[in-house]
Every structure is written in structure tokens, then in C-alpha cells.
Amino acid sequence: MAGSTTVLAAVLLVDLVAFGLAIGAEQSRPTASLETDARNEWTYCRYHPDASTGMGGAALALLLVGQVVAAVASRCFCCGAALRPGGARGCALMLFLSSWLTFIIAEACLLAGLVQSAYHTGYRTVIFENPPDCETVRRGTFGAGAAFALITGVLTGSYYYCFSKSRGSYQRPEAAIGMSRFQ
């Protein structure tokens, strides 16, 4: 169980740090302002530097690391020795599927925020026309990723705990009727 405790602590720590980074990315979303060139012919969007792209990318990577560590340590639930039958095995299966579902949702939210945050381009238009719309990351994109990252961490930790509880040397009982030659 010592190895299980270490893996469980590592997964929970990595997922908690990913949650914190995603919250930080939500708080430091980029801002943009309309500016005009020196000859007053063009207006464009100027994006101010931010840390949300780096924080969101780190959260995305750490969430992936936590999920991979749990999958490798449990041999992806389907490989390896048979698990003991019972409630822990059934619970581990449901938590395994739920943690992967929330992981995919969290990664999609964080990736969407990263793409929007990294899209720093200057839209140009003639000053007499409508000014350009300065697109920034929508409020809540990284926040949704953070919420699902926290849920993923809890589900993955619970999954690994139930998996460790049901892991053991389970031997199938032999058949009552012998299958050897009659002597």
C-alpha cells in the first residue's frame, strides 16, 4: 500500500496544482485596446501581455501528467492481474470512466482558452469604417477548465483508491468437477 499512497498523493498534488494554475489563468486573462496608427488611417487591436497562456498551458500539461500517472500505475484498469470481485471493483470501474470523461472536458476547456488567449493578432480596418472587434478569452473558459480539473482530481484519486483496495492476488476457484482422464 506504500506505493499506492505515493501514487495517490502524487496524482492529487499534480491535479491540485493544475487547478490552481487554471484559476490563475482565469484571473489574468488578456486585455485589448483599440489603437490608431501614426497617420490616423488604420485602427487595430493591441493586445497587452498576459500570463494566462503560460498558466493555462501548464495546467493542461499537469492535468495530463496526473491522468497518465494514474493510468500507468493501475495498468489502465484493463491490463494486469484480475481484481477481487465486489463493490470496490465496480466502484473503481465507474470512477475510472467518470474521471476520463471529466478529464476530456477539462482538457477541452483549457485548450479552448489557450487557443483564444494565444490568438494575438492585429485586425486592421479603415478608420472611417466600424472599428474592429478585439476578441479576448471569454470569461469562464479557464474557470470551467479549473472546475473540471478539480473534479477530475477527486475522481481520479477516488478511482485509484478503489482500484488499490480491490487489487490483490485473486485466484479463481477451481471447478468442482474434475476435468482429467478417468482412472
N, C-alpha and C positions, 0 to 999 in steps of 0.2 A: 504494500500500500504506500510505501515511501515514494516510489516512482510516480504513483498515481497522484499523490499530494503535490509533488513538484510540478507535474504537467498541469494539474488543475490550477495551481497558483500562477503559473506562467501564462496560461490562457486567459485567466481572469485579469491579470495585470495588463497584458497587452491590449485586451479589449477595453479596459477602463481608460488606458492612455489614448486609444483611438477615439473613444467617446469624448474625452477632454479636448483633443485636437479638433474634432468636428465642431464642438461648441465654440472653440476659439475661432475657427474659420467662419462660423455664422456671425460672430461678433465683429469680425474685421473684414466684412465684405467690401469690395472695391467701390469707389465713387467716381463719377464722371462729371465733367462740366463742359459747356459749350464755349468754344473759343473761336476768335476770328483771326485770320492771317494778317500780316503787316499791311497789305494793300486793301484790306476790307472787301475782298472778293469772295472768300470762301469761309464757311463756318465748318467746324469739325468738333468731334468729341475728344476730349483729352482725359485719359484715364489716369488716376492717381495711383501710385504704387500701393500695394497691399500685401498682407501676409496670408490671405485666405487660400491662395493657390497652393502654397507650400504646406500649410496646415492640413488642407483637405487631401492633398496627395499623401502625406504621411499617415493620416487617419485611414485612408484607403489601403495603403500597404500594410499597416499594422493589423487591421481587421482581417486581411487576407492571411497574414502570418499566424494569427491566433487560430483561425479556422483550419489551416494546414497542419499546425502542431497537433490539434485535437484529432484530426483525421488520421494523421500518421501514427500517433500514439495508440489509437484504437483500431488501427488497421482498417480504417474506413468502414467499420462496423460489419462488413460482409466477409472479410478475409480473416483467416486465423482460426483458432480453436473455437469449438462450439460453446455457446453461452448457456448457463444454467437456465432451465425453464422457470418461468414465474413472472411476477409483476415487474421486477426490475428490468428484465429483458424487454418486455412490452413497452414500458415507460421509456427505456433507452431508445427504442426504435422511433417512438412518436417524437421525442425530443430531438433526435438526430434529424428527422425530416423537417421539423419546425425550425431548427437552428439554421439549416441550409436555406430554407425559404426566406427567413428574415435576413440572412447574410446576403442573399442575392438582391433583396430590396434595398438594404443599406448601401451595398456597393453601387447600385444603380443611382441612388440619390446622390452619393458622394461624387460619382463620375459625372453626373449631370451638372452639379455645382462646379466641378473642376473645369469642365468644358466651357461653361458660361463665364467663369472667372478668368480663364486664360485667353478668352477672345477679346483682346485689347486691340482694337483696330480703329483707325480714324475714318469716320464717314465724312465725305466731303459733299458739299452742295453749294449752289449759288446762293448768295446772301438774300436775294430777293424772293427765293422760294421758301417753303417751310423748312425750319431748322431740322437737322437730323435728330432721330430719337436715340439717345445714348443708352444702350442696353447694358444692364448690370445684372448681377446674380439676384434672382428673386428671393425675397425674404422667406426663410423657412426651408430652403433647399438643403443647406448643410444641417439645419436643425432636424429635419426629417431623417437625414442620414445618421445624425448623432443618436436620435431616439432608437432607430432600428439597430444601431451598433450596440447600444446598451442592452436591448432585448436579445440580440444575438449572443452577447457575452453571457448573459444569465442562462439562456437556453443551452449554449454550448457547455458551460460549466455544469449545469444540471445533467446534461446528457453524459458527460464524461464521468460524473459521479455514479450515475445509474449503471453505466457500462462497467465501471470498475467493480461495482457491487455484484453484478451478475457474472463477472469473469471468474473463472476457476476451472479446475480440472473436472469437467463434466464428462462422465463415461455413460454411454447409452447402455441400459440394461440388456443383458443377453436374452435371446428368445427362450421361452420355457420348453419348447420342443426342439430337441437336438436335430441338427441337420447333417449328421455324419452317417457313414455307412452302418448298416445293421450288422452286429456281430453275434 
